[in-house]
């Protein structure tokens, strides 16, 4: 991997994290807690209220198991699948922010 300078921004190319295998997309952000509804909202760009509707509607699986509890706790490596929308995997916990929020790096995959 070469380290070339990008002329427009001055940022070195090739220094970021590798893209997820299988052509997925990487998403970074923070959540207040590792709850299913919060991670689902971050990964799919929806509100937590909309995430709760999807969860209670029986459209969400965690590691292949149907989950209908929005407050379900998640761990690194868990894969969340939403029927008709694809899936996200918790790739890394990146630490805590100054306000106590948990940093996450997710890998998003299409169905």
RADAMO-V48321 format. One record per pair of residues at least 24 apart in sequence whose ideal C-beta (glycine too) atoms are under 7 Angstrom apart, sorted by the first residue. I is the first residue (numbers start at 0). GAP is how many residues later the second one is. Records with the same first field share a line. If there is no record, write none. Layout:
I->GAP, GAP
//
This chain:
19->87
21->87
23->83, 84, 85
24->83
25->79, 81
26->79, 81
27->76, 77
28->75
29->67, 71, 72, 73, 74
30->70, 71, 73
31->69
33->39, 40, 68
34->35, 36, 37, 38
35->26, 31, 34, 36, 38, 44
36->33
38->35, 41, 51, 65
39->40
41->62, 64
42->37, 45, 63, 65
43->38, 41
53->28
58->24
85->24, 25
//
